[in-house]
Amino acid sequence: MRNLSVVAEFVLLGIPHTEGLETVLFGLFLSFYLLTLLGNLTILLAIFSSTRLHTPMYFFLCKLSVCDIFFPSVSSPKMLFYLSGNSRVVSYAGCVSQLFFYHFLGCTECFLYTVMAYDRFVAICHPLRYTIIMSHRVCAILASGTSVFGCIQATFLTTLTFQLPYCGPNEVDYYFCDIPVMLKLACADTSALELVGFISVGLMPLSCFLLILTSYSCIVFSILQIRSAEGRRRAFSTCSAHLSAILLSFMPVVLIYLQPTPNPWLNAAVQVLNNLVTPMLNPLIYSLRNQEVKSSLKKVLHQLGLLSAQ
């Protein structure tokens, strides 16, 4: 007879084909995680400390930095915990929480990139009406909306995954609980749910990407109308950071969830890029290409005594 006992906990097997590399991976991922926290906290400090940066663009950048702090924190602490030789066991509730918050924060960032593209569209295509269109109330509604819709999407995906019975094997062949690996452990036919999940996970980023593409098509057209070469350079410089961050965020989603035949090792490598490397690079992307952020950072570092006056 088949054992129908309900699974109460899962065992994370970690990144495939990395046996014996635990110490190296621990040092590498800990460095990424600490740099991510440091970089995003520095961006928040720079924006809060400078009144010149209290604009809609930097308001949304603050929310992105907050998401980039919490996003890697969903999976990294547990991964670092077991890479240091501790237990790989995660409770059923812990697994549900990992999956929910991973998709909640990921979807929120996806919607946030779309809102940021709209903000740049208004700033460049309708500069005289910018302060009226992007009022404090509108910014608050847009920022809240990204979280609300992210929560709805994550709730749907989490419910879809965990309404299945888990009564057999409990070894998760991955370093955190995500939809593809969890469906493999379910004691039921998952083909229909895999299709629904595929459509849901694919449709949301695709819709956001098309909206972003529309915004930037209008932006490029407007920039090309600018007669001043310096004006065109500044406009392109402002948008290039956002476009770089969008590519780093959207490409892993396409590679992980929309590939016809999943490759566990490739998925894990891309997921690490998405979970740790992208949030670590975002502060560099937005600060190195933005003179206002760089000036504010220098001022903050000087006040803290970490940078000598020049």
C-alpha atoms as one frame of an Amber mdcrd trajectory, in Angstrom:
protein
   0.000   0.000   0.000   1.140   3.516  -0.789   2.122   5.653   2.179  -0.312
   8.594   2.297   1.168  10.334   5.354   1.360  14.102   4.947   4.845  15.591
   4.590   5.598  17.880   7.569   9.053  19.032   6.478  11.308  19.138   3.450
  15.043  18.628   2.984  16.883  21.102   0.742  19.527  19.248  -1.278  21.166
  22.485  -2.439  22.588  23.521  -5.806  22.944  20.448  -8.064  26.458  19.118
  -8.780  28.220  21.235  -6.137  29.081  18.488  -3.628  32.333  19.266  -1.780
  32.193  22.982  -2.626  30.186  24.023   0.430  32.971  26.114   2.023  33.765
  27.971  -1.205  30.084  28.627  -1.922  29.499  29.776   1.656  32.262  32.400
   1.397  31.134  33.516  -2.076  27.418  33.781  -1.293  28.028  35.426   2.094
  30.113  38.098   0.324  27.363  38.662  -2.255  24.695  38.876   0.439  26.611
  41.329   2.651  27.503  43.526  -0.356  23.839  43.508  -1.387  22.739  44.691
   2.055  25.512  47.294   2.273  24.931  48.659  -1.249  21.167  49.018  -0.938
  21.323  50.490   2.575  23.854  53.024   1.255  21.498  54.005  -1.587  18.650
  54.470   0.911  20.878  56.584   3.157  22.036  58.733   0.219  18.473  59.414
  -0.955  17.044  60.096   2.519  19.879  62.468   3.404  19.570  64.662   0.296
  16.455  66.801  -0.225  17.390  67.150  -3.919  16.681  63.449  -4.335  13.178
  63.602  -2.847  11.543  63.177  -6.271   9.311  60.428  -7.739  12.218  58.722
  -9.539  14.223  58.342  -6.326  11.122  57.454  -4.323  10.660  54.411  -6.596
  14.399  53.703  -6.432  14.066  53.605  -2.611  11.339  50.996  -2.897  13.504
  48.997  -5.325  16.361  49.064  -2.802  14.031  47.844  -0.042  12.892  44.974
  -2.300  16.531  44.205  -3.142  17.285  43.905   0.579  14.419  41.517   1.312
  14.461  39.526  -1.958  17.789  37.708  -1.350  16.863  37.412   2.333  14.107
  34.937   1.409  16.535  32.152   0.462  20.084  33.268   1.375  20.047  32.919
   5.203  18.829  29.302   5.055  21.253  28.506   2.231  24.174  29.979   4.190
  22.967  28.101   7.282  23.186  24.663   5.671  26.338  25.486   3.662  28.048
  26.088   7.010  27.282  22.487   7.980  23.923  22.903   9.706  20.575  21.236
   9.076  19.052  21.318   5.581  15.536  20.685   6.924  12.840  23.304   6.347
   9.327  22.979   7.761   6.240  22.788   5.548   5.209  26.294   6.680   8.751
  27.536   6.065   8.655  26.143   2.545   5.297  27.835   1.869   6.703  31.124
   3.207   9.805  30.892   1.027   7.778  30.349  -2.124   5.250  33.086  -1.292
   7.755  35.805  -0.372  10.067  34.916  -3.262   7.262  35.460  -5.788   5.734
  38.372  -3.859   8.995  40.347  -3.910   9.898  39.201  -7.437   6.491  40.233
  -8.835   6.570  43.508  -6.895   9.938  44.341  -8.478   8.587  43.447 -11.901
   5.633  45.825 -11.473   7.970  48.430  -9.956  10.226  48.411 -13.042   7.091
  49.057 -15.118   6.121  52.003 -12.915   9.683  53.371 -13.097   9.538  53.177
 -16.903   6.255  55.125 -16.829   7.879  57.719 -14.548  10.736  58.205 -17.054
   8.205  58.377 -19.905   6.321  61.221 -18.188   9.562  63.027 -17.215  10.993
  62.979 -20.749   7.876  63.082 -22.948   5.775  65.441 -20.780   8.325  67.450
 -18.722   6.077  70.486 -18.175   3.286  68.355 -16.702   5.582  65.989 -14.783
   4.975  67.380 -11.282   1.218  67.417 -11.865   0.999  63.875 -13.293   3.470
  62.325 -10.825   2.048  63.939  -7.686   2.735  62.547  -4.199  -0.690  60.895
  -4.207  -0.134  59.224  -7.594   3.335  58.004  -6.548   1.906  56.521  -3.340
  -0.882  54.764  -5.273   1.550  53.367  -7.871   4.025  52.189  -5.209   1.256
  50.553  -3.168  -0.215  49.006  -6.320   3.040  47.198  -7.111   2.894  45.472
  -3.705  -0.846  44.706  -3.914  -0.604  43.100  -7.351   2.607  41.314  -6.316
   0.759  39.880  -3.307  -2.179  38.738  -5.475   0.130  37.003  -7.954   2.190
  35.359  -5.191  -0.936  34.198  -3.333  -2.282  32.627  -6.521   0.986  30.800
  -7.295   1.488  29.649  -3.694  -2.089  28.365  -3.409  -1.739  26.647  -6.782
   1.412  24.847  -5.605   0.447  23.862  -2.062  -3.152  22.816  -2.626  -1.572
  19.635  -4.019  -1.024  16.662  -1.664   2.577  16.077  -0.554   2.693  12.571
   0.871   5.759  10.894  -0.617   9.394  12.037  -1.034  10.382  15.230   0.755
  13.833  15.936  -0.726  13.823  19.242  -2.636  16.487  19.030  -5.348  17.263
  22.739  -5.072  18.513  25.315  -2.588  15.081  26.768  -1.771  11.402  25.946
  -2.314  10.277  27.053  -5.775   7.372  26.011  -7.997   9.085  23.668 -10.517
  10.875  21.567  -7.871   7.869  21.437  -5.531   5.514  20.181  -8.243   7.850
  17.203  -8.778   7.214  16.081  -5.182   3.414  16.250  -5.339   1.421  12.997
  -5.093  -0.966  13.965  -7.906  -1.071  14.745 -11.604   0.431  18.239 -11.999
   0.265  18.639 -15.796  -2.745  20.990 -15.744  -1.299  23.033 -12.879   2.082
  23.239 -14.611   0.344  24.720 -17.659  -1.605  27.240 -15.557   1.550  28.185
 -13.640   3.530  28.470 -16.871   0.928  30.840 -18.332   0.660  32.850 -15.107
   4.405  33.206 -14.531   4.995  33.933 -18.221   2.093  36.326 -18.770   2.881
  38.698 -15.917   6.507  39.535 -16.847   5.605  39.557 -20.549   2.848  42.137
 -19.929   5.223  44.255 -17.839   7.951  43.972 -20.475   5.587  45.092 -23.258
   4.502  48.114 -21.197   8.160  48.965 -20.498   8.993  48.542 -24.196   6.127
  50.889 -25.123   7.320  53.511 -22.615  10.895  53.369 -23.850   9.898  53.462
 -27.502   8.161  56.779 -26.785  11.156  57.918 -24.717  13.667  57.165 -27.502
  11.482  58.977 -30.028  11.321  62.033 -27.736  15.063  61.983 -27.022  15.850
  61.960 -30.739  13.835  65.181 -31.059  16.144  66.956 -28.590  18.441  69.269
 -30.548  21.146  69.619 -27.909  23.722  66.802 -27.920  24.250  67.340 -24.178
  20.505  67.071 -23.570  20.341  63.792 -25.495  23.332  62.434 -23.590  21.814
  63.267 -20.197  18.450  61.760 -21.150  20.048  58.543 -22.415  22.274  58.349
 -19.328  19.262  58.651 -17.012  17.420  55.822 -18.783  20.378  53.493 -19.417
  20.664  52.557 -15.718  17.001  51.575 -15.623  17.305  49.536 -18.829  20.372
  47.695 -17.485  18.510  46.793 -14.279  15.467  45.628 -16.294  17.565  43.283
 -18.449  19.278  41.822 -15.360  15.892  41.244 -13.735  13.842  39.904 -16.653
  16.346  37.595 -18.358  16.592  35.116 -15.422  12.770  34.847 -15.303  12.680
  33.900 -18.991  15.514  31.366 -18.608  14.100  29.703 -15.462  10.355  29.548
 -15.982   9.856  29.617 -19.757  12.390  27.058 -20.990  10.777  23.959 -22.558
  13.159  21.428 -20.942  14.357  22.528 -17.477  18.044  22.119 -16.691  18.526
  21.916 -12.866  22.122  23.159 -12.861  21.408  26.031 -15.295  18.286  26.967
 -13.317  20.272  27.096 -10.064  23.055  29.204 -11.610  20.568  31.665 -13.124
  18.537  31.722  -9.891  21.649  32.663  -7.901  22.260  35.453 -10.418  18.675
  36.624  -9.928  18.638  36.228  -6.123  22.069  37.549  -5.169  23.999  39.136
  -8.033  21.279  41.386  -9.515  20.281  42.947  -6.140  23.997  43.477  -5.461
  24.578  45.182  -8.840  21.509  47.446  -8.794  23.046  49.999  -6.360  26.183
  50.147  -8.551  24.130  50.560 -11.728  22.063  53.406 -10.309  24.891  55.193
  -8.483  27.760  54.940 -10.970  25.676  56.358 -13.834  23.905  59.028 -11.787
  25.774  62.181 -10.824  23.181  63.271  -8.239  23.360  59.953  -6.365  27.173
  59.988  -6.521  27.280  63.538  -5.091  24.918  62.581  -2.276  26.946  59.437
  -1.499  30.167  61.458  -1.327  28.502  63.925   1.046  27.218  61.121   3.310
  30.601  59.343   3.343  32.338  62.633   4.134  29.943  63.294   7.036  30.600
  59.798   8.382  34.349  60.434   8.165  34.838  57.659   5.598  35.882  60.036
   2.816  38.371  62.881   3.072  37.374  66.331   1.824  38.765  67.241  -1.552
